[in-house]
Amino acid sequence: MILNRQKKVPLAEQPLTEFLGRILREVKFAHAEVSIAFVSDAEIAKWNWNYRNKKGPTDVLSFPALSKRHAKRNSRVDRSNGQSGVQSGGFLGDIAIAPETARRYAKKNGRTVDNEIRILMLHGILHLMGYDHESRSDYGQMNRIEQKLRRRLGLA
């Protein structure tokens, strides 16, 4: 489900909803549900402070519905690509994306805003799946998986 709660960056919700479905199919969570809220920089900055003790806006925040331990218990590993996938439907969690921040990052990285937002959607879903690039035990795993999925999904 896509919710647009900001007005500064125009977004086409239907194509983003369709892309969300593509991501979920690609990561073997096709029957799972995710909510993505597009929010203002001010709103995401409050959440960034409240949940991460970090000042200022960020581009994406993820709020998993299940702990990592429970997510792993409800998932399986696809031996062909090493990715986990859900065996049944369910709610993975919520993602908040700040399009204003995404627009700044897109310009800095030489990408379109649309492409940047799609990259953030993928990044947020990987966090909902239990990947954490900020963890000491990650050893670059999330980045490798994200790069592979970006190529599959046609994201630069």
Secondary structure, DSSP 8 states (H G I E B T S, - for coil): -EEE---SS---HHHHHHHHHHHHHHTT-TTEEEEEEE--HHHHHHHHHHHH---S--SEEEEESS-HHHHHHTEEEETTTTEEEESS-EEEEEEEE-HHHHHHHHHHHT--HHHHHHHHHHHHHHHHTT--TTSTT-TTHHHHHHHHHHHHHT--
